[in-house]
């Protein structure tokens, strides 16, 4: 297995090369975010998990280059205008893809939380004591299969 290539700092690239690298990163990140969104909508969690290492790597590279450009606009000021325009258009598409991804993540989270609540409620109902009296005025017997105490299930709202 070969070691990953050492990343060249944005500040050392020629303006046209930096714009080209940013365009490639933007397109790659847009693609992976759209694939993740489709998988979230298809409820394919295992496939979503498989995308995460690539997504993190690409997003980190994108963030480092974006930050460098944000700090020093002169890094791309001599790049061809048509390539910079193409990069800006790709960044708009990435923003759209990220908005859709956020909606899909929120929906998936909502579904997951709802399922957890349903399971917790069902477990607690099953474990709840039977209230009331039987035919001979003695406390009603517990139903078979009931647990002695309710099960504890906690929902962590952090995501």
Beta strands, then each sheet from edge to edge (+ up, - down):
end
